[in-house]
């Protein structure tokens, strides 16, 4: 019986074989359409990054096995995640989701993603050495620092025309190796009489030569700035142009060496930190991120191990911030996304550089998380903030 509400077409009804052929043809068309869509997406340029919350992992797990000061708590270093995006996807993410969007070429500065990421790994290694040294200084435990290479932490222009990139390693000058910031300063001093210098750099998978075009006075002034930095008399700039998976940015130009003009590179060192009591080097495991923003949490993890007791107070402590050997905390980027990663990991407290506290608090408010936010300008202040929060928690448990 035919339904009045669903009239059938005129002519004979298709048999089962015809229906099967039609269904097969439809499936083939859908498959071809899907394949075409994939090929179209692959052909569309994807010149942007969409920044998203990444992960929160325990910095203590980057340390070699040994007696750890941490009890039930943890020191969580946080990271962002970036996804490739076309112009349309980036616009949609920015307009409708309020996501942070970055242009690839502004971040990569002409480098390949592979070389950029390799550079960020080196910046992370320099940050680990700074974090360890800051922890040893604050704890009062003796240590020995052994420089290995001078490295660029934040790219910029050195003199007139020489563009340096984050992660550049100074290999040497005129065939002579350079193993430290003080060695680089000595090279610049020696070159001052000649009015210029050719530096050999290792950049990713390449070796390049750059001409540092400075006059005698400029070379001398820059060398003096590097000497102060090498001696620990100048806090390192709290900058990051990098990614765990992609990218971060922030700056504290006022902390750069006096010789560094705006837009000049920020310097650091790859070095080994040896324990003065055991004579053993602190050998870090490879982190799941790049850049220097985990410095604060790595320093807290080392400090906790060097001192008696449970530095976490049983809390899950997360945070972000660069760390200088003198214990200064520097600004980073992607704070809102890192707060989200920390909240998702169940952190009780999030530590942040003072200049980015408002951003962190606004993110926590949007997320409606119970995680507390605390600002810390130094490693010592960070440790005190953790102790204060742990005491408040204990009072709430034991009135």
N, C-alpha and C positions, 0 to 999 in steps of 0.2 A: 504494500500500500504506500502510495506517495503522500508525503506530508504536505499540507497546504502551506505551511510556513516555510518549507524548504523545497521549492519547485525544482524538478530535475530538468536537465537540458533535453532538447529534442534529439532524436536519433538513437542508435543502439548504444547501450552502456559498454564501457571498455572492459575487456576480460582481464583476468589476473596477470597474464603475461604482459599486456600493454601497460598495466599499472606498474609492474616491476621495472619495465624499461623506462617509464617516465620518472620513477623514483631514482633509478640509477643515474639518469641524465641530470636530474636535479642535484644529486650528491656531487657529480663531477663538476657542475657549474659552481657549486658552493666551494669546493676545494680549490678550483681555479681562482675564484674571487678572493678567497683567503690568502692564497699564494701571491696574488697581485697586490693585495693590501700590505703584506709583509715586505714585498719588493719595493713598494712605494715608500713605506716608512724608512727602509734602509737607504733609499735615495735622497730622502729629505735631510738637509744639513741639520746637525744637532750642535749648535755653537754655544749652548748654555749649560749650566749646572743648576739643578734644584737642590737646595741644602735641606737635609732632613735630620731628625734625631738619629744618632748612631748607637754606640754601646757604652756601657760602664763596666770596666774590668778592674780587678784588684791589682794595684801596683806592686804589692808585696810579692806577688807571684812572678814578677820580673827579676827578683833578687835570687841569688844562689841559695841552695838549701843551707839552713843554719838555725840557730836559736832566734826565733822571731818574738818581738815584743807584743805583737798583736794577739789578742785573745779571741773573743767571739766576733769582734768587729772587722772592718776591712777599710782599705784606702782605695777608693774607686777613681781611676782616671777616666775621663769621659771623652767621647769623640763624636764628630758629626759624620753624616753619610751624604754623598752627593750622587745624583743620578743625571746622566746625559739627557738633554732636552732640546727639542726644536724650538724655534721662535714662538710657534703657536702654543706648544705645551708650557713653555716658560711663562707666557702671558697669562694663560689660564690658571697656572699655579699661583701666580702673583695676584691676579685679580680676585679669584674665587676662594683660594685657600689661605691667602696672606703669607705664602711661603717666601723664603729668601731665595733670590735668583742671582746668579753670578755669570758674567760673560767669560767664556773659556780663554779667549785671547788676552784678556786683562790679567788673568791669573797666570797662565803659562808663559806669557811674554816671548812667544816664538819658539819655546822648547816643546819637545814631545812630552806626552803624558808619562811615558816610561822614564825619561830623564828627570822630569820634574819630581816624580815619586821617589826616584833614587836619591835625589837631593834632599827631599824631606826626611828620608831615613837617616841621612847623615846629620841633619839638624837635630833629629831626635837623639842620636848618639851624643852629640855635644850637650844637649839638655840633660841627659842622664849624668854626665860628668859634673855639670854645674849643680845638679840636685844633690849628688853625693857629697860634693865639697861643702855645700851649704849646711847639710846635715852634720857633717863632721865638725865644722866650725861651731855650730850651735851646741853640740853635745860636749865639746871640749876634748874629744878623743883625738889623739894625734893621727896624722895622715901624711902621705907623700903624693904629690901631683907630678905626673910624668907626661908632658905634652907630646903629641904625636903629629898633629896637623893643625894649621889654621884653616878655619872654615867660615864661609859666609852664611850667616843665619837669616838675613833679610837682604834681598837684592837691591841694587841701586847703582848710581853712577859714581865712579871713583875718578876724580879729576875731570878732565874735559873729554868726554867721548867713551871712556871705558865702562861698559855696562856689565856688572857682575850679577849673577843669579844666586838665589838661595841654594845652598848645597855645594857651591863651588869650593873645591879644595885647592889651596895654594901648593903647587908642586915645587916651585923654586924660581930662581932668577939666574939667568945666564949659566944654566947648568948646575948651579949650587942649590941643594935641597933646602926647603924651609919647613921646619917642624913645629913652629910655635908662633904666637902673636909677637913675642919679643924678637924672634928671628925675622919676622916680617918687618917689624919696626927697624931693625938693624939694616935690612936691605934698602929700605926707603931712605934711611940716614946716609947710607953709602952712595945712593943714587942722587942725593941732593946736589952734589957738585956737578953732576952731568945734566941736571934739569929734567930728567925723565927716567922711566924704568919700564922694561918689558917683563911682565909676570907670566909665568906658565901656570895654567889652571887645569885641573881635572874636572870636567863637567859631564856628569852622567857617563856615557860610554866613550866620550871624546877627550882629547887633550887640546887645549887652545892657548893661544898667546894673546895677551891684551897689553896695549900701550897705555901706561898711566901718565897722562900729560899734566904735570904739575910743575910749577917753578920751584926754586930752591926753598923758599920760605914755606910754601904750601906743603912740600914733602916733609920738611922738618916738623911742622906743626902737626901733621897727620901722624907722623911717627911717634911724637910725644903722647898723643891721644891713645895710640895702641899700647905704648909702654904702661900707661896708667891702667888701661884695661887688663893687660897681662898681669900686672901686680895686684889686681883686685881692688884698686882704688877708685874705679869707676864701675857702677852697676851696669850690667848689660842692658841694652834696650829691650823692653818687653814687647817684642813684635813677633807676629807669625803670619806668613803667607803660605799656608800649607794645609795639608789634609792628611787625615788618617786615610781617608779614602779619596780625598780631593782637596779640601781647601779651608783655610781660615785666614783672618787678617786682623791686625790691630797694631797700635803703635804707642810708644812713649818716647818721643824724640828727645825729651829733656834728659833722658838717661843715657843717651849716646855719648861717646867720647867727644870732648870739646872740639876736636878737629873735624868731626863729622858734620857737614852741612846737611840741610834738609834734602832728602832724597839720596843720601849717600848710603852705602851698604853698612849693615850691622855685622860685627865680627864675633866669632867664638872660637873655641878650640876643641878638637878631639883629643882627649887625654885619658890616661889611666889613673885611678885613685887607689892608692895602696893603703891598707890599714897599718898605722904606725905600730900597733901592738903585735899583730900577727905577721905582718909583712906580706899578706896576701892581697892581690888585686881584687877590686869589686868588679866582677864580671856580670854584666846585665844580660838577661835573655832578650831576644828581639821582641819589641812591642808590636802590637797589632795596629799601630798608628804611626804617622809621621808628623814632624813639626815639634815645637818646644812646649806646647800647651799643657803637657802632662807633668811638667817640671815640679810644680807645687806638690802634687800628690806623690810623686816619686821621692821627693825630699822628705816628706812626712813618713813614708814607709821606711826609709833608711834611718831617719832619726828615731823612730819607734824601735828599730832593731838595736840601735846603739845605746839606748837608755833603758833603765829598769822599768818594769811595770807594763801595763796595757795602755798604750797611748790612745787607742780608739775609745776607751771607756765602754767597750761593747757596742759602739755605734757603727752603723754603715755610713762612713764619711765619704762623700763624693766631692769633686771640685775640678777647677781648671785654673790655670795661671802659669806663666813662665817663671823660672827660678834662676836668680843670679847667684854666683858663688858667695856673695856677701849676705844672702838671705832675702833680697828684695824680690817681691812678687810683681810681675808685669802683666799687662793687659793682653787679651787674646781676641778671638772672634767666635761667632757661633754660640754665644752663651745661652740664648733661649733654647736652642736645640739640645745643648748639653744638659740643661736643667731637665728637659723632658726625658732624656736618656737616663739620668740619675733617678728621677721619680719612678720611671718604669722598672728600675732595678731595686726599688724599695729602700732608697737611701734615706737616712734620718736627717742628715745635714749636708748642705752644699756650700763649699767655700769658693769665693770668687774675688778677683781683684776689686779694690774699692771703687774704681771708676766705672765698673760694670755691674755694681750691686743693683741699681734700679732695674736694669734689663732683666737680671736674674729674678728679682722679686716680682716683676710684672709677669714673667713666664710662669712662675710658681702659682701666682694668683689665677691666671687663665686655666691652668691645669687643675686647680682646686686641690693641690697636694698638701699634705701635712708636713712635708719636708721643710726644715728651717733653712734660711739663707743667712750666711755670715760673711762679712768682708774681712780680708786680711791683706795688709800691705807688706808683711814680712812672714818668714817661716815661723818665727817665734810667736807672732800674733795668731797665726793659724793654729798652732799647737794649743795656745791658750783658749782660743774659741772652741776647740773640740773639748777641752777639759771642762769649760764652763757649761757646754751643752750636756755633757755626760753627767755633771753634777746636778743640773736641773732635772734630768731624767731620773736620776736616783732619788731625788727628793720627791718626785711625783709617785714613785713606786713605794717609797718608805716615808710617809708623812710623819 
